[in-house]
């Protein structure tokens, strides 16, 4: 992930990627690049939907197929989290 295009990115991206990596691991019990991307989509979409519902509704109406994909990702994250929580017990 490179959210900045300057020299600061070198000092930011690694530690921030480590944060996402650890969050994914704690949330799901495992981590890899695909899961991290799904967690990023899940977190960002949930935040947008809560903080700017009209924007999420507008995007959903413009991109119904993508909305369905986001719903699938959210469901997958939920199921993986539940499975992880059951395995810890």
N, C-alpha and C positions, 0 to 999 in steps of 0.2 A: 504494500500500500504506500503510495507516495502522494500525500495530500498537499505537499509544498514543493515547489520546484527550485528551491534555493539550497544553500549550504546548511541551513538549519534543519532541513529535511533529514540529513544524515544523522543528526542527533535526536530527532523526534521519532522518525518512522520505526526504528528498531525497538525502542522501549514501548511505543504504542502498540506495535504488532505483538509484543510479548504480553501486554495487558489483554488484548483480544484473545490471544492464544490461551492464557490462563482462565479468562472468563468462560471461554468455550469449554475448556476442560472441566471446570467446576460445575458448569451448567449441565453438560451432557455426559461427563465421565470420560471423554476422549476428545481429541482434537486433530484436525488435519485442515488443509487449505480449503477444501470444499465446505466443511462444516463451519469454519470461520467466516467464509463469505455468506453463508446462510444466516448465521447469527448476526452479522452486520446488517443484512437486509431486514431481518426480523426486528432488531432493535431500532433501526432508523425508521422503518415503516410504522412501528408502534408509536414512536415518539411523534412523528408527523401526524398520525391519526388522532393522537390525544391533544397535541398542542395547536394544530391547525386543521380541524375536521373538514372545513370546506375545501381545502387544498386536496386532502386525501379523497374526498368524494368526487371532486372534479377529475383528478387523475384516474380514479376507478372508472368513471364514465368514459374517459377517453381511451383507456387501455384495459378493456374487460379481460382479455386473455392474460395479460400480465398480472392483473388483479388476482385472477384464479391461481396463477403460479405463486404469488405471494401468499395466498391462503394455504396452498399446499406446503410451502416452506414453514409457515407458522404452525401448521398441524404437525409437521415432521419434528420441529424443534420441541413442541409440547410433548409428543410421544417419546422422543429420546430422553427428555428431561424426566418424565414420569418413570421410564424404565431405569434410568440412572438412580433416581431416588429410591426405588424399590430394591435395587441391588445393594444400596448402602445399608439398608435396614437389616 
